[in-house]
Amino acid sequence: MKSRSKVLCGLGLITLVLGLWIWLRGPLWLEQFNDRQSGARVSFQAEGRLFGQQHDQQACLTRTLENFNGCTGFDCTLQHDYYLKACLAEAAPTPGFCDGVPAYRLKPTEDDKAWAKYACWDGNIRGDGCRLLMRQQQYECSGGVAADALAQ
């Protein structure tokens, strides 16, 4: 019985020390993450704008998804999102770019999610954030206005 109490006390102490370490390091980690993303944002946006000035919307989406393919991690998804947004803002319109694209919503419906999922699968694009990039196409095709914005 005494050894069980020692084990529980030891686990409690480890949990406390780990919790304190996370509490103290958390803000530092977030600050470092934000610093890295700030630099990446500037770089990816500049590259996206440059590509977009010379290409159309479909080329922006295609290039982004090709470069994104196999991307893992939140950092990578954010960086490609910066690129795509900047590229689409500069790109020439592509006829048919919005055909079959569901309206952008703040809260995606199951149909929206399925559309994005299958767009990624059909394009053989691997990476958890692909569906988030497809939402940029929805946003662009909706003129930056969410269909459900008035309902909120």
PEPE-V313567 format. One record per run of one state. SS is the DSSP state (h for helix, s for strand, l for the rest). FROM is the first residue (numbers start at 1). TO is the last residue. If there is no record, write none. Layout:
BEGIN
ss=SS from=FROM to=TO
ss=SS from=FROM to=TO
END
This chain:
BEGIN
ss=l from=1 to=1
ss=h from=2 to=54
ss=l from=55 to=55
ss=s from=56 to=56
ss=h from=57 to=68
ss=l from=69 to=73
ss=h from=74 to=90
ss=l from=91 to=91
ss=s from=92 to=92
ss=l from=93 to=109
ss=h from=110 to=122
ss=l from=123 to=129
ss=h from=130 to=141
ss=l from=142 to=152
END
